[in-house]
Amino acid sequence: MFDLAFPNDAPEDRYSKINASLAIAAFERTLLPNQSPFQEWLKGNENAMSEQSLNSANVFFNQGKCFTCHSGPGLNSRTFHAIGMNDLAGEEINTVVDMATAKGRGGFTQNPDDDFKFKTPQLYNLKDVKFYGHGGSFQTIKDVIEYKNNGIAENNLVPADKLSPNFTGLELTDVQINDLVSFLEIALYDNNLNRFVPDALPTGNCFPNADSDSAADLGCD
């Protein structure tokens, strides 16, 4: 399979960690939620979204101002913003990785203008996620929306002058907040990701476990 994927590489360079990483990355880019109701509606299926979902989309693209950061096909962007979320609980800042965690993009670039900024994440298939925010300080989608609606930073280590100008109170009503939750949990949820699950693995083990020990630990047979 490596021979087919990397025919232009010399055999002595072909079976490398770099090419293995490239192959995994190429595979992961195919695992896309692209059949959510909102995506089907954008393709022209007017019946894909209920009236409730259409109302919730209206809040997303209007009063909620979510589109100012979350745009494009993945409802994300290449932009970085500081919105004052907490870091990983109990972590001490004593390594390069810890500093990057605390200072976000600035921890890597060493540019003070990048301090405490984190990349805008995509919004599809978040309903089953158990924690949110770069430090895992939120447990539900509603928690995050309410946090952004209040526009008050929870991390006291982030200076006020570093916060994104987009991080301001939205004055959304409880109904509008619930509409946004509905949009993310229903309209942006592709419930057919099992289409990517392979029928079998070359190893003979069960998916997604690639070894017998993990299969036994997780009860996968």
Secondary structure, 3 states (H helix, E strand, C coil): CHHHHCCCCCHHHHCCHHHHHHHHHHHHCCCCCCCCHHHHHHCCCCCCCCHHHHHHHHHHHCCCCHHHCCECCCCECCCEECCCCCCCCCCCCCCHHHHHHHHEHHHHHCCHHHCCEEECCCCCCCCCCCCECCCCCECCHHHHHHHHHHCCCCCCCCCHHHCCCCCCCCCCCHHHHHHHHHHHHHHCCCCCHHHHCCCCCCCCCCCCCCCHHHHHHHCCC
